[in-house]
Amino acid sequence: MKNHPVYKKYLVSKEGIIKNKVTGKTLKQSSNNQGYLRVSLYCEKDNKWIQRKVHRLVAETYLPNPHSKREVNHKDGIKNHNDVSNLEWVTSKENKRHAWDMGLYNSVGENHPQTSLSNETVTDICIKMEQGYRNKEICELFSLQKHIVADIRSGRRWKHISKDFNIKVKRKHRKSPDKIIEIAMMLEKGDSISYISQKTGVKDYDIRRVKRREIFSDITSNFKF
C-alpha cells in the first residue's frame, strides 16, 4: 500500500482498499447513486470530512497523469472494479466514447446524448456545471444543443436533479477548466496569489479557494501546492 499523495493519513492499495494509517482500520466503502464506490476521509487541511470515489484515489496514488486528464475510466466498464490495472486517466470525451463503445449507453432514447437524457447523464452534466464548466463546453462534451443545457442550469428542466447542485453561478464568476489548470500550475510553481490574480484576472478569494481545494478539486487533484 502507498500513501495517497494528498491525503497523507490514508493508505491506498492497488486493489482499491483504503486504510487509515493511524488507526490501521480499513475504511468502509459505500456505493453512490451512480454505482461508484466511495469512502469518507478526514481532510486535515480543511478540517472537515469529505467523500471521495475509490477509483480516483487509486488512480491518483498509482497512475501517472502527464497530460493532466481529469477523469478516471474503468476499462471493463464495471464501476466497482477498482484495481489499478482496470483504471486509466481519460478526457471526458474519451470517457463518453468508451462508454458508448462498451455498450453502456444501451438504448437509443433515454441514454443517447443527442436525444432525451437519462437521470445519470443529467447528474453528470450538473457535476460539470458545479465544477465550473461553461454551457458551451458542456454542449461540446455531451453533444447537446444550447437551450437544453441552459434549461438544466436554470432549472426549467430536470429541476429534481439540478436542485441538489450549486450551478446557478453568474457568468462572470464561472471559470473554464483551462483557467483553473493555469492557476494550479502557477500555484504549484510557488507564485503568489496576488501575482496569479494579476496574470489571470481571477480574484484573490477564488484563487485561495482553489488552493484550499474548496472548488475545482477534481481538476487540481494532481497538482501539488
Secondary structure by P-SEA (a helix, b strand, c coil): ccccccccccccccccccccccccbbbbbbbcccbbbbbbbbcccccbbbbbbaaaaaaaccccccccccccccccccccccccccbbbbcaaaaaaaaaaaccccccccccccccccaaaaaaaaaaaaacccaaaaaaaacccaaaaaaaaaccccccccccccccccccccccaaaaaaaaaaaaacccaaaaaaaccccaaaaaaaaaccccccccccccc
